[in-house]
Amino acid sequence: MTLDVDKQNMTIMGVKFTNRQDFRGVWYVLSSSMIEGWVPIVKDVEELKEYIFTKRTELQNG
């Protein structure tokens, strides 16, 4: 399986990102996990996006 990634529009499987760092982070996690045989669905992308956004916000706010 190949991952549907649009670098220019910052979308993964149709999920839009507004932060390049979050986009790259989710892309890396998905790609790494797919090497191990995991097949993500759109809900997985959305959950990873939310998780990374939340963690980044927590770190920024101390």
Backbone hydrogen bonds, N-H to C=O, Kabsch-Sander energy under -0.5 kcal/mol:
donor,donor_aa,acceptor,acceptor_aa,energy
5,V,3,L,-1.2
6,D,11,T,-2.8
7,K,5,V,-0.6
10,M,6,D,-0.9
11,T,6,D,-1.8
12,I,15,V,-1.9
13,M,4,D,-3.5
15,V,12,I,-2.4
16,K,14,G,-0.6
17,F,10,M,-2.6
20,R,18,T,-0.5
23,F,19,N,-2.4
24,R,20,R,-2.6
25,G,21,Q,-2.1
26,V,22,D,-2.7
27,W,23,F,-2.3
28,Y,24,R,-2.4
29,V,25,G,-2.3
30,L,26,V,-2.7
31,S,27,W,-2.7
32,S,28,Y,-2.7
33,S,29,V,-2.3
34,M,30,L,-2.3
35,I,31,S,-1.5
36,E,32,S,-0.7
37,G,34,M,-1.6
38,W,33,S,-1.8
44,D,41,I,-0.8
45,V,41,I,-1.6
46,E,42,V,-2.5
47,E,43,K,-2.4
48,L,44,D,-2.6
49,K,45,V,-2.5
50,E,46,E,-2.2
51,Y,47,E,-2.4
52,I,48,L,-2.7
53,F,49,K,-2.3
54,T,50,E,-2.6
55,K,51,Y,-2.5
56,R,52,I,-2.5
57,T,53,F,-2.4
58,E,54,T,-2.4
59,L,55,K,-2.3
60,Q,56,R,-2.1
61,N,57,T,-2.0
62,G,58,E,-0.7
